[in-house]
Amino acid sequence: MFRVIRDETSANLDRWVLWSPVWFGLGAAGYLEAPVEPPLTLLVLLAGSGVALWWLSRASPRILIVLAALLAFMMAGGLAAKIRSDRVAAPVIDGERAPRRLEGFVVDVVSPGAGGPRLLIAPVAIGGLAPEATPKRVRVTIDAIDRVEPGDAVRFRAILGPPPPPAAPGSYDFARDAWFNAVGAVGFSLGDISLTELEPPPWRLRVTMAVNAFRWRLAERLVAHMGPESGGIGAAMVTGHEAWITPEQTEAMRASGLAHILSISGLHMAIVGGFVFGVTRLVIAAWPWMALRAPGKKIAAVTGLVAVAIYLVISGAPPPAERAAITASVAFAAILFDRQAVTLHGLALAALIILARQPEAAGAPGFQMSFAATAALIALAEAWPRPMREISVPWLIRAIQAVGAWLAVSVGASFVAGLATGPFAMQHFNRVAIWGLPANLIVAPLSSFVIMPFLAIGTALESVGWGEPFLRIAGWGVKAMVSVARKFEALGGQAVIASGPPFTLVVAFLGLMMLCLWSGRLRWLGAPLAMAVALWPRPTAPDVWIASDGATAAVRHGGEAILLRPDNRRFGAELWARRRGLVIGETRGFACSGYACRPEATAPVAMALSWSRKDLPEPALGELCAGAEIVVLRGGFASVTPAGCSDRIVLTGEDFARGGAAELYRRDETWWIVWAQPLRGRRPWSAPR
């Protein structure tokens, strides 16, 4: 056994470059999760020390050189993340949400949220804010999307506040994502949006808005030609605009494990780039004069690169599409330099480029899932047996063999990709699509050979008015795909799984990388590690959850989450419930009216909630305390605290402003409380309100 370990370790030292993006990403993730903001000087010293150690170890044994190199990459990842955070720093609006007059330019129509369509605004002026305190970008929810388009100068009133903190202690930090996108305020519009005239914006912003306006008008034409039922998904797959996708379609795609098709990512880039590459090679091969005089494969690679670049622009270059374009570009560049297009070394180079440009991607679920899935698929391709080519085989036998081989590859690829992305889906989204494998097997031919190619051809010919026939064929494919999704949704498409402790995802990721990057039998040691998220025991879920502003709450009753205000802040409550492995149950056990909810005798937890922003008078506060052991006040105490509240747990608006969202646990007749804000640390995106 010792000899096997020694020999495999020695052989894998030459593959250390494959691990460089892993360690670079771990360094970037370490910066993102640090409890305090590390100073730039410290990170520069650490990165410099790592490089110096690598240089000084060049005469040491090979294993020490490799460890020093990987340590240097990890330190460089932390430094890159710090530099990126400082570069994107922009003002963030302070204080509670309040109505303000907003003037600015519509940069883009972004993906709709729980409240409806949303606009990304470049503000020129915001009421009550000095120019130096005005955020660079503002995201606003609006009533309808047919009033404005990218490039319009607008004026309207809106309720604006800072980006939301985590919905629960330890959950995904939306404010961190907003920080790296320079979004310094979010809210919703009040009343109608009116067009206005403003001073011309900087040229970079004008170019961005012109591109986004073209994308928006293209999306409208796609919806018009394909019809509202399939046009929304078609527009999302081409331009990234999801404004026309219905909630029912979204839920069906999620439940069936097909939601990844809606967002522009590696699958779409691979299909578009591969389709253009294949068509170009076919055209050159069919023209004997050109085939004998030109390097057809390299010309096809150039056209593939151009197609990927055009698709990236049309899609609006969201981070997932940009990462996918870099990966595809590395593959086509390998062809130009007479290298194998799809290898683990190419993936490592693409991942390093992505992380150097966007170190925050190390904490993004999309990048984690795409990198793990791609590594698993390439490792599968390297290990897949190469069948021998028979001579003089009848075409029918050859066709049957080809279909069988394609089916085996499709099943293997879908199975391996599902296993690779499973830990991240469990930890981040708490959803497991039960029928994801068969659904993807059925839809894969539709997506690869019908939907995306005909969307690409139809979009390209739309400028000359010849695209409608191709778009209609793509629309038929979209309808068939949605039909498949709905059928699998009806079978009970997904299970809710609680998130594991944070360290289990790191363990699972390293286990997956061991399986994919290690060469030899010892790779299978990564299998039990890769299952850490699925197998690690979950602690008992909290008994109470309270929103970050104290405006709503939920209590646990068995495996259900009982919402006190089911029509308010439901998005955050659903995130918390899924993260804890709970399903939303029917609201019961509480009597709610006016400004407060009071517990009844059947309430799982005797908790009272007041969502009034004002301090409650003494009689009203006394009534809440009378039948409850926990009292949540969005406002504050009365001027005189009633005697009945002296032995109650009373949480006020000041507590939530300081601590954010809260979870409460009952332990042996004692209540324990965990706040979200201390877990976030003191970071630029987590300043207390």
FIKE-570345 format. One line per 8 residues: for each residue x, y, z of C-alpha. Coordinates in nm, 2 decimals, always signed. Each point is the difference from the previous one (the first is absolute). Layout:
BEGIN
X,Y,Z | ...
% end
This chain:
BEGIN
+0.00,+0.00,+0.00 | +0.28,+0.24,+0.09 | +0.16,-0.07,-0.34 | -0.32,+0.08,-0.18 | -0.04,+0.33,+0.19 | +0.37,+0.09,-0.07 | -0.02,-0.09,-0.37 | -0.33,+0.18,-0.07
+0.10,+0.31,+0.20 | +0.32,+0.02,-0.20 | -0.19,-0.04,-0.33 | -0.25,+0.26,+0.09 | +0.25,+0.26,+0.10 | +0.03,+0.08,-0.37 | -0.37,+0.08,-0.01 | +0.02,+0.27,+0.27
-0.10,+0.27,-0.24 | -0.35,-0.15,-0.01 | -0.03,+0.08,+0.37 | +0.11,+0.36,-0.04 | -0.35,+0.15,-0.06 | -0.13,-0.21,+0.30 | +0.25,+0.16,+0.24 | -0.04,+0.35,-0.16
-0.37,-0.04,+0.05 | +0.04,-0.11,+0.36 | +0.21,+0.31,+0.07 | -0.27,+0.22,-0.16 | -0.27,-0.18,+0.19 | +0.20,+0.05,+0.32 | +0.00,+0.37,-0.05 | -0.38,+0.01,-0.07
-0.07,-0.20,+0.32 | +0.25,+0.18,+0.23 | -0.17,+0.15,+0.31 | +0.19,+0.33,-0.03 | +0.12,+0.19,-0.30 | +0.37,-0.08,-0.04 | +0.23,+0.29,-0.08 | +0.15,+0.01,-0.35
+0.36,+0.02,+0.14 | -0.04,-0.32,+0.18 | -0.13,-0.19,-0.31 | +0.28,+0.15,-0.21 | +0.25,-0.13,+0.25 | -0.16,-0.34,+0.02 | -0.01,-0.03,-0.38 | +0.36,+0.12,-0.03
+0.11,-0.25,+0.26 | -0.18,-0.28,-0.18 | +0.18,+0.08,-0.33 | +0.33,+0.04,+0.18 | -0.05,-0.34,+0.17 | -0.07,-0.16,-0.33 | +0.31,+0.15,-0.15 | +0.22,-0.10,+0.29
-0.13,-0.36,+0.00 | +0.11,-0.06,-0.36 | +0.29,-0.22,+0.13 | -0.22,-0.19,+0.24 | -0.17,-0.34,-0.06 | -0.26,+0.02,-0.27 | -0.29,-0.04,+0.25 | +0.11,+0.31,+0.20
+0.03,+0.20,-0.32 | -0.36,-0.09,-0.10 | -0.14,+0.08,+0.35 | +0.18,+0.34,-0.01 | -0.14,+0.07,-0.34 | -0.36,-0.08,+0.11 | +0.05,+0.21,+0.31 | +0.11,+0.29,-0.22
-0.31,-0.04,-0.21 | -0.22,+0.00,+0.31 | +0.16,+0.32,+0.13 | -0.04,+0.16,-0.35 | -0.37,-0.08,+0.00 | -0.05,+0.18,+0.33 | +0.19,+0.30,-0.13 | -0.19,+0.01,-0.33
-0.33,-0.01,+0.18 | +0.10,+0.29,+0.22 | +0.12,+0.21,-0.30 | -0.33,-0.08,-0.18 | -0.21,+0.10,+0.31 | +0.19,+0.33,+0.03 | -0.03,+0.08,-0.38 | -0.38,-0.05,-0.01
-0.06,+0.20,+0.32 | -0.29,+0.24,-0.05 | -0.24,+0.19,+0.23 | -0.27,-0.20,+0.17 | -0.32,+0.17,+0.12 | -0.02,+0.01,+0.38 | -0.29,-0.04,+0.25 | -0.35,-0.14,-0.03
-0.20,-0.01,-0.32 | -0.16,+0.34,-0.08 | -0.18,+0.17,-0.29 | +0.24,+0.20,-0.22 | -0.02,+0.17,-0.34 | +0.23,-0.18,-0.25 | +0.13,+0.14,-0.33 | +0.22,-0.21,-0.22
+0.05,-0.22,-0.31 | -0.14,-0.35,-0.05 | +0.31,-0.21,-0.05 | -0.18,-0.33,-0.04 | -0.31,-0.21,+0.08 | +0.13,-0.26,+0.24 | -0.15,-0.34,+0.09 | -0.33,+0.04,+0.19
+0.00,-0.05,+0.37 | -0.27,-0.12,+0.24 | -0.18,+0.33,-0.03 | +0.00,+0.03,-0.38 | +0.20,+0.15,-0.28 | +0.32,+0.19,+0.09 | +0.20,+0.28,-0.15 | +0.37,+0.08,+0.05
+0.04,+0.38,+0.03 | +0.31,+0.21,-0.03 | -0.12,+0.29,+0.23 | +0.09,+0.36,-0.07 | -0.17,+0.13,+0.31 | -0.18,-0.15,+0.30 | -0.20,+0.22,+0.23 | +0.18,+0.06,+0.33
+0.34,-0.13,-0.11 | +0.31,+0.20,-0.09 | +0.16,-0.08,-0.33 | +0.29,-0.18,+0.17 | -0.24,-0.21,+0.20 | -0.21,-0.10,-0.30 | +0.02,-0.37,-0.09 | +0.15,-0.09,-0.34
-0.29,-0.24,-0.08 | -0.35,-0.05,+0.14 | -0.22,-0.30,-0.05 | -0.38,+0.08,+0.01 | -0.30,-0.22,-0.03 | -0.28,+0.15,-0.22 | -0.36,-0.08,-0.08 | +0.04,-0.06,-0.38
+0.28,-0.04,-0.25 | -0.17,+0.16,-0.30 | +0.05,+0.36,+0.11 | +0.38,+0.05,-0.04 | +0.30,-0.17,-0.16 | +0.37,+0.02,+0.04 | +0.14,+0.35,-0.08 | -0.30,+0.19,+0.12
+0.05,+0.29,+0.24 | -0.26,-0.04,+0.27 | -0.13,+0.18,+0.31 | -0.22,-0.16,+0.27 | -0.05,-0.05,+0.37 | +0.12,-0.32,+0.16 | +0.04,-0.16,+0.34 | +0.38,-0.05,+0.02
+0.22,-0.17,+0.25 | +0.33,-0.19,+0.03 | +0.03,-0.35,-0.17 | -0.16,-0.26,+0.22 | +0.21,-0.19,+0.26 | -0.02,-0.38,+0.03 | -0.35,-0.14,+0.04 | +0.13,-0.21,+0.29
+0.32,-0.04,+0.20 | +0.26,-0.16,-0.22 | -0.21,+0.01,-0.32 | +0.10,+0.15,-0.33 | +0.10,+0.37,+0.03 | -0.19,+0.20,-0.27 | +0.18,+0.31,+0.10 | +0.34,-0.15,-0.08
-0.12,-0.08,-0.35 | -0.13,+0.35,-0.04 | +0.33,+0.15,+0.12 | +0.20,-0.17,-0.28 | -0.26,+0.12,-0.25 | +0.01,+0.36,+0.13 | -0.36,-0.01,+0.09 | -0.03,+0.24,+0.30
-0.38,+0.01,+0.04 | -0.31,-0.21,-0.07 | -0.37,+0.07,+0.03 | -0.32,+0.04,-0.19 | -0.17,+0.28,-0.19 | -0.29,+0.21,+0.13 | -0.24,+0.10,-0.28 | +0.07,+0.04,-0.36
+0.35,+0.04,-0.16 | +0.03,+0.31,-0.22 | +0.25,+0.07,-0.27 | +0.22,+0.31,+0.04 | +0.30,+0.17,-0.14 | +0.34,-0.02,+0.17 | +0.36,+0.09,-0.09 | +0.16,-0.26,-0.23
+0.17,-0.28,+0.20 | +0.36,-0.11,-0.04 | +0.08,-0.18,-0.33 | +0.05,-0.33,+0.17 | -0.34,+0.01,+0.15 | -0.15,+0.11,-0.34 | +0.16,-0.30,-0.17 | -0.13,-0.24,+0.27
-0.35,+0.14,-0.03 | +0.00,-0.02,-0.38 | +0.10,-0.36,+0.01 | -0.26,-0.08,+0.27 | -0.27,+0.19,-0.21 | +0.09,-0.22,-0.30 | -0.03,-0.31,+0.22 | -0.34,+0.11,+0.14
-0.15,+0.08,-0.34 | +0.14,-0.33,-0.13 | -0.17,-0.18,+0.29 | -0.33,+0.17,-0.08 | +0.02,-0.12,-0.36 | +0.08,-0.35,+0.11 | -0.31,-0.01,+0.22 | -0.21,+0.15,-0.28
+0.11,-0.27,-0.25 | +0.00,-0.30,+0.23 | -0.31,+0.09,+0.20 | -0.03,+0.08,+0.37 | +0.00,-0.37,+0.11 | +0.34,-0.09,-0.14 | +0.14,+0.35,-0.09 | +0.09,+0.08,+0.37
+0.23,-0.30,+0.03 | +0.14,+0.06,-0.35 | +0.08,+0.36,+0.09 | +0.16,-0.11,+0.32 | +0.22,-0.25,-0.18 | +0.12,+0.26,-0.25 | +0.01,+0.34,+0.17 | -0.01,-0.10,+0.37
-0.33,+0.19,+0.06 | -0.24,-0.21,+0.21 | -0.27,+0.26,+0.02 | -0.25,-0.20,-0.20 | +0.05,-0.34,+0.17 | -0.31,-0.08,+0.22 | +0.04,-0.12,+0.36 | -0.16,-0.33,-0.09
+0.26,-0.06,-0.27 | +0.28,+0.08,+0.24 | -0.13,-0.23,+0.27 | -0.05,-0.28,-0.25 | +0.35,+0.03,-0.13 | +0.14,+0.01,+0.36 | -0.20,-0.30,+0.11 | +0.11,-0.21,-0.30
+0.37,+0.10,+0.03 | +0.00,+0.20,-0.33 | +0.03,+0.35,+0.15 | +0.37,+0.02,-0.11 | -0.13,+0.03,-0.36 | -0.16,+0.33,+0.07 | +0.32,+0.18,+0.10 | +0.27,+0.06,-0.26
+0.30,-0.22,+0.11 | +0.24,-0.25,-0.13 | -0.26,-0.22,-0.16 | -0.12,+0.29,-0.23 | +0.35,+0.12,-0.08 | +0.10,-0.36,-0.09 | -0.30,-0.05,-0.22 | +0.03,+0.33,-0.19
+0.38,-0.01,-0.03 | +0.00,-0.37,-0.09 | -0.29,+0.04,-0.25 | +0.18,+0.29,-0.18 | +0.33,-0.20,+0.01 | -0.16,-0.31,-0.15 | -0.19,+0.18,-0.27 | +0.31,+0.19,-0.10
+0.21,-0.32,-0.03 | -0.28,-0.17,-0.20 | -0.01,+0.29,-0.25 | +0.37,+0.00,-0.04 | +0.02,-0.37,-0.04 | -0.28,+0.01,-0.26 | +0.20,+0.25,-0.21 | +0.29,-0.20,-0.14
+0.20,+0.30,-0.11 | -0.02,+0.16,+0.35 | +0.05,-0.33,+0.17 | +0.34,-0.06,-0.18 | +0.13,+0.35,+0.06 | -0.12,+0.12,+0.34 | +0.03,-0.14,+0.36 | -0.37,-0.07,+0.04
+0.02,-0.09,+0.37 | +0.17,+0.32,+0.09 | -0.23,+0.21,-0.20 | -0.29,-0.17,+0.17 | +0.16,+0.08,+0.33 | +0.02,+0.37,-0.09 | -0.37,+0.00,-0.10 | -0.08,-0.17,+0.33
+0.19,+0.27,+0.19 | -0.19,+0.27,-0.18 | -0.33,-0.18,+0.06 | +0.07,-0.02,+0.37 | +0.10,+0.37,+0.02 | -0.32,+0.11,-0.18 | -0.21,-0.23,+0.22 | +0.17,+0.15,+0.31
-0.09,+0.35,-0.11 | -0.36,-0.09,-0.09 | -0.05,-0.18,+0.33 | +0.11,+0.32,+0.19 | +0.31,-0.17,+0.13 | -0.13,-0.11,+0.34 | +0.27,-0.17,+0.22 | -0.11,-0.36,-0.09
+0.01,+0.08,-0.37 | +0.33,+0.18,+0.03 | +0.15,-0.30,+0.18 | -0.13,-0.24,-0.26 | +0.13,+0.22,-0.28 | +0.35,-0.01,+0.15 | -0.01,-0.38,+0.03 | -0.12,-0.03,-0.36
+0.26,+0.25,-0.12 | +0.28,-0.20,+0.16 | -0.12,-0.32,-0.18 | -0.01,+0.17,-0.34 | +0.34,+0.17,+0.07 | +0.14,-0.35,+0.07 | -0.11,-0.11,-0.35 | +0.17,+0.30,-0.16
+0.33,-0.10,+0.18 | -0.04,-0.37,-0.10 | -0.09,-0.11,+0.35 | -0.28,-0.22,+0.12 | -0.30,+0.21,+0.04 | -0.16,-0.15,+0.31 | +0.24,-0.10,+0.27 | +0.03,+0.05,+0.37
+0.30,+0.23,-0.06 | -0.22,+0.22,-0.22 | -0.27,+0.01,+0.27 | +0.26,+0.09,+0.26 | +0.12,+0.29,-0.21 | -0.35,+0.12,-0.06 | -0.08,-0.02,+0.37 | +0.31,+0.20,+0.09
-0.09,+0.27,-0.25 | -0.36,+0.02,+0.14 | +0.12,+0.01,+0.36 | +0.26,+0.26,-0.08 | -0.26,+0.23,-0.16 | -0.28,-0.08,+0.25 | +0.14,-0.15,+0.32 | -0.35,+0.03,+0.16
-0.11,-0.28,-0.24 | +0.17,-0.24,+0.25 | -0.31,+0.06,+0.23 | -0.26,+0.00,-0.28 | -0.21,-0.32,-0.03 | +0.00,+0.03,-0.38 | +0.37,-0.01,-0.03 | +0.04,-0.28,+0.25
-0.25,-0.22,-0.17 | +0.12,+0.07,-0.36 | +0.37,-0.06,+0.09 | -0.08,-0.32,+0.19 | -0.23,-0.13,-0.28 | +0.25,+0.08,-0.28 | +0.29,-0.16,+0.19 | -0.20,-0.31,+0.06
-0.11,-0.02,-0.37 | +0.36,+0.04,-0.12 | +0.13,-0.26,+0.24 | -0.28,-0.23,-0.12 | +0.11,+0.06,-0.36 | +0.36,-0.08,+0.08 | -0.10,-0.33,+0.17 | -0.27,-0.10,-0.26
+0.11,-0.30,-0.20 | +0.08,+0.05,-0.37 | -0.18,-0.26,-0.20 | +0.18,-0.16,-0.30 | -0.13,+0.08,-0.34 | -0.13,-0.30,-0.19 | +0.06,-0.04,-0.37 | -0.28,-0.08,-0.25
-0.29,+0.02,+0.25 | -0.35,+0.03,-0.15 | -0.14,+0.35,+0.04 | -0.30,-0.13,+0.21 | +0.23,-0.16,+0.26 | +0.22,+0.31,+0.00 | -0.31,+0.23,+0.05 | -0.12,-0.22,+0.29
+0.35,+0.01,+0.16 | +0.02,+0.38,-0.04 | -0.34,+0.04,+0.16 | +0.10,-0.23,+0.29 | +0.33,+0.19,+0.04 | -0.17,+0.34,+0.00 | -0.25,-0.12,+0.26 | +0.28,-0.14,+0.22
+0.19,+0.33,-0.02 | -0.31,+0.20,+0.07 | -0.10,-0.20,+0.30 | +0.36,+0.00,+0.13 | +0.05,+0.37,-0.05 | -0.34,+0.10,+0.16 | +0.06,-0.24,+0.29 | +0.36,+0.13,+0.07
-0.10,+0.36,-0.04 | -0.29,-0.05,+0.24 | +0.22,-0.16,+0.26 | +0.26,+0.28,-0.04 | -0.25,+0.28,+0.04 | -0.21,-0.18,+0.27 | +0.19,+0.12,+0.31 | -0.03,+0.36,-0.12
-0.37,-0.03,-0.08 | -0.06,-0.14,+0.34 | +0.20,+0.25,+0.19 | -0.10,+0.32,-0.19 | -0.34,-0.07,-0.13 | -0.13,-0.28,+0.22 | -0.16,-0.17,-0.30 | +0.06,-0.34,-0.15
-0.18,-0.07,-0.33 | -0.11,-0.36,+0.04 | -0.06,-0.04,-0.37 | +0.29,+0.22,-0.12 | +0.18,-0.28,-0.18 | -0.28,-0.13,-0.22 | -0.13,+0.36,-0.06 | +0.35,+0.11,-0.12
+0.04,-0.31,-0.22 | -0.33,+0.08,-0.17 | +0.06,+0.37,-0.04 | +0.37,-0.02,-0.10 | -0.07,-0.08,-0.37 | -0.26,+0.27,-0.01 | +0.23,+0.26,+0.14 | +0.31,-0.10,-0.19
-0.15,-0.08,-0.35 | -0.32,+0.21,-0.02 | -0.04,+0.28,+0.25 | +0.34,+0.16,+0.01 | +0.11,-0.05,-0.36 | -0.33,+0.14,-0.14 | +0.00,+0.28,+0.25 | +0.35,+0.09,-0.12
-0.09,-0.01,-0.37 | -0.33,+0.18,+0.06 | +0.16,+0.27,+0.20 | +0.28,+0.05,-0.26 | -0.26,+0.03,-0.28 | -0.24,+0.21,+0.19 | +0.19,+0.32,-0.11 | -0.10,-0.07,-0.37
-0.35,-0.12,+0.08 | +0.07,-0.38,-0.07 | +0.01,-0.12,+0.36 | -0.37,-0.08,+0.07 | -0.01,-0.36,-0.14 | +0.30,-0.10,+0.20 | -0.13,+0.16,+0.32 | -0.33,-0.18,-0.04
+0.19,-0.33,-0.01 | +0.19,+0.10,+0.31 | -0.33,+0.09,+0.16 | -0.13,-0.35,-0.06 | +0.30,-0.14,+0.17 | -0.05,+0.24,+0.30 | -0.36,-0.11,+0.03 | +0.11,-0.37,+0.00
+0.26,+0.08,+0.26 | -0.25,+0.17,+0.23 | -0.24,-0.28,-0.05 | +0.26,-0.25,+0.12 | +0.08,+0.22,+0.30 | -0.36,+0.02,+0.10 | -0.05,-0.38,-0.03 | +0.29,-0.07,+0.23
-0.11,+0.28,+0.24 | -0.34,-0.18,+0.02 | +0.18,-0.32,+0.12 | +0.14,+0.18,+0.30 | +0.30,+0.16,-0.15 | +0.22,+0.11,+0.29 | +0.10,-0.06,+0.36 | +0.09,+0.26,+0.26
+0.33,-0.07,+0.18 | +0.14,+0.21,+0.29 | +0.34,+0.16,-0.04 | +0.29,-0.17,+0.17 | +0.26,+0.19,+0.21 | +0.21,+0.23,-0.21 | +0.32,-0.21,+0.02 | -0.18,-0.30,-0.17
-0.01,+0.19,-0.33 | +0.37,+0.06,+0.01 | +0.06,-0.37,+0.08 | -0.23,-0.11,-0.28 | +0.17,+0.23,-0.25 | +0.34,-0.13,+0.08 | -0.13,-0.35,-0.02 | -0.14,+0.07,-0.35
+0.33,+0.15,-0.11 | +0.18,-0.31,+0.13 | -0.23,-0.21,-0.21 | +0.05,+0.22,-0.31 | +0.36,+0.11,+0.01 | +0.19,-0.28,+0.16 | +0.13,-0.27,-0.22 | +0.00,-0.35,+0.14
-0.19,-0.23,+0.23 | +0.04,+0.24,+0.30 | -0.25,+0.24,-0.16 | -0.28,-0.21,+0.14 | +0.10,+0.12,+0.35 | -0.18,+0.32,-0.11 | -0.34,-0.18,-0.03 | -0.10,+0.00,+0.37
+0.13,+0.36,+0.03 | -0.22,+0.10,-0.30 | -0.30,-0.13,+0.18 | +0.06,+0.21,+0.31 | -0.29,+0.24,-0.06 | -0.25,-0.28,-0.05 | +0.12,-0.22,+0.29 | +0.09,+0.24,+0.27
-0.27,+0.00,+0.28 | -0.22,+0.31,+0.01 | -0.06,+0.16,+0.34 | -0.35,+0.07,+0.12 | -0.15,+0.29,-0.19 | -0.06,+0.33,+0.19 | -0.34,+0.04,+0.17 | -0.04,+0.37,-0.11
+0.12,+0.21,-0.29 | -0.03,+0.38,+0.00 | +0.06,+0.22,-0.31 | +0.29,+0.25,+0.00 | -0.24,+0.30,+0.06 | -0.23,-0.18,+0.25 | -0.29,+0.04,-0.24 | -0.09,-0.37,-0.02
+0.09,-0.33,+0.15 | -0.06,-0.37,-0.02 | +0.00,-0.29,+0.25 | +0.08,-0.37,-0.05 | -0.27,-0.26,+0.06 | +0.15,-0.34,-0.08 | +0.12,+0.01,-0.36 | -0.21,+0.31,-0.08
+0.07,+0.37,+0.01 | -0.30,+0.20,+0.13 | +0.01,+0.36,-0.13 | -0.15,+0.27,+0.21 | -0.05,+0.23,-0.29 | -0.01,-0.22,-0.31 | -0.05,+0.29,-0.24 | +0.29,+0.21,+0.12
+0.38,-0.07,-0.06 | -0.10,-0.34,-0.12 | +0.32,-0.04,-0.21 | +0.22,+0.02,+0.31 | -0.22,-0.24,+0.19 | +0.01,-0.25,-0.28 | +0.38,+0.02,-0.02 | +0.03,-0.06,+0.37
-0.25,-0.29,+0.00 | +0.18,-0.18,-0.29 | +0.34,+0.06,+0.16 | -0.12,-0.18,+0.31 | -0.18,-0.28,-0.19 | -0.35,+0.12,+0.08 | -0.30,+0.04,-0.22 | -0.24,+0.30,+0.02
-0.31,-0.11,+0.20 | -0.34,+0.15,+0.04 | -0.01,+0.30,+0.22 | -0.16,-0.09,+0.33 | +0.03,+0.05,+0.37 | +0.02,+0.38,-0.02 | -0.26,+0.27,-0.01 | +0.11,+0.30,-0.21
-0.18,+0.33,-0.05 | +0.10,+0.36,-0.03 | +0.37,+0.03,+0.08 | +0.07,-0.32,+0.20 | -0.03,-0.38,+0.03 | -0.07,-0.16,+0.33 | +0.04,-0.37,+0.08 | -0.30,-0.23,+0.06
+0.00,-0.30,+0.22 | +0.10,-0.23,-0.29 | +0.30,+0.21,-0.11 | +0.32,-0.21,-0.02 | +0.19,+0.29,+0.17 | -0.16,+0.27,+0.21 | +0.13,+0.29,-0.20 | -0.16,+0.34,-0.06
+0.10,+0.23,-0.29 | -0.07,+0.37,-0.06 | +0.10,+0.14,-0.34 | -0.08,+0.36,+0.09 | +0.29,+0.23,-0.06 | -0.11,+0.21,+0.30 | +0.08,-0.06,+0.36 | -0.30,-0.18,+0.15
-0.19,+0.16,+0.29 | +0.01,-0.17,+0.33 | -0.35,-0.16,-0.02 | +0.06,-0.15,-0.34 | +0.34,-0.13,+0.10 | -0.15,-0.15,+0.31 | -0.26,-0.19,-0.20 | +0.28,-0.15,-0.22
+0.20,-0.11,+0.30 | -0.30,-0.15,+0.18 | -0.02,-0.32,-0.21 | +0.35,-0.03,-0.14 | +0.35,-0.10,+0.12 | +0.17,+0.17,-0.31 | -0.11,+0.35,-0.11 | +0.13,+0.14,-0.33
-0.04,+0.38,-0.05 | +0.10,+0.15,-0.34 | -0.01,+0.34,+0.18 | +0.10,+0.02,+0.36 | -0.10,+0.00,+0.37 | -0.27,+0.21,+0.15 | +0.11,+0.30,+0.21 | -0.08,-0.21,+0.30
+0.06,-0.38,-0.01 | -0.31,-0.19,+0.13 | +0.06,-0.23,+0.29 | -0.13,-0.30,-0.20 | +0.30,+0.04,-0.24 | +0.27,-0.02,+0.26 | +0.05,-0.38,-0.03 | -0.06,-0.02,-0.38
+0.26,+0.00,-0.28 | -0.06,+0.33,-0.18 | +0.18,+0.07,-0.32 | -0.03,+0.35,-0.15 | +0.09,+0.19,-0.31 | +0.34,+0.10,+0.15 | +0.09,-0.36,+0.05 | -0.08,-0.08,-0.37
+0.19,+0.31,-0.12 | +0.30,-0.13,+0.19 | -0.03,-0.37,-0.05 | -0.20,-0.06,-0.32 | -0.21,-0.32,-0.05 | -0.02,-0.23,+0.30 | -0.06,-0.37,+0.08 | -0.11,-0.11,+0.34
+0.04,-0.35,+0.15 | -0.17,-0.14,+0.31 | +0.25,-0.20,+0.21 | -0.12,-0.14,+0.33 | -0.25,+0.28,+0.06 | +0.26,+0.25,-0.09 | +0.00,+0.21,-0.32 | +0.32,+0.04,-0.21
+0.02,+0.26,-0.27 | +0.23,+0.02,-0.30 | +0.03,+0.33,-0.19 | +0.10,+0.03,-0.37 | +0.21,+0.32,+0.03 | +0.28,-0.14,+0.22 | +0.04,-0.29,-0.24 | +0.05,+0.23,-0.29
+0.29,+0.18,+0.17 | +0.12,+0.35,-0.05 | +0.02,+0.03,-0.38 | -0.06,+0.28,-0.25 | -0.33,-0.16,-0.10 | -0.12,-0.08,+0.36 | +0.01,+0.34,+0.17 | -0.28,+0.01,+0.26
-0.30,+0.21,-0.08
% end
